[in-house]
Amino acid sequence: MKFCHQCAAPLIVRIPEGDDKPRHCCDDCDTIFYQNPKNVVGTLPIHDNKVLLCKRAIQPRIGKWTLPAGFMENGESSLHGAIRETKEEAGALVTVADNSLYTLFNLPTINQVYMFFRAELTDLNFDPGIESEEVALFAEEEIPWSEIAFPVVRSTLEHYFKDLKHSRFPVRMFDVHHGEDRSITTRLISLSSS
Ligand SMILES: [Zn+2]
């Protein structure tokens, strides 16, 4: 961000009075632009113990498989955003139970929060949207583990297939740290009791 969205004057990065973090400040119209984490919301669409995955047609990780997910829009809830992304990326309609929240990932290194909801496919008329090259259902033994786009997706899938064996799906929250050497550490922070 270089210029003020209000008056187009050049912005200065400094710590405003009473604050403790550098912000983009406009000294012409006294506006402060706060940058906060973005929410990414998605579903784990299920049919017959199989999971629907999308092959990415866009960067990053083009050609890799992912769960349908994307940035939340203003004016929508996290769950509705996840259902919307599922329709946009996989052409899939889903229904959700009242215990749909499944995994939450804090990614402070890249200023994002990911949320995945368990969902049932309403029918099998799914169809790739423009962001997907292909959409398909995978049983556990068919999951292309070496071709999964993002660690948060891999972690969600691993927990799902473990939980499926006990038919219990507790809510888990993780902290994910990206190291300077490109390593990624995922740590369980919270686990619901049911
Ligand atoms: Zn300004």
Boltz pocket constraint, residues with backbone or C-beta under 6 A from the ligand:
constraints:
  - pocket:
      binder: B
      contacts: [[A, 4], [A, 5], [A, 6], [A, 7], [A, 8], [A, 9], [A, 26], [A, 27], [A, 28], [A, 29], [A, 30], [A, 31]]
      max_distance: 6.0
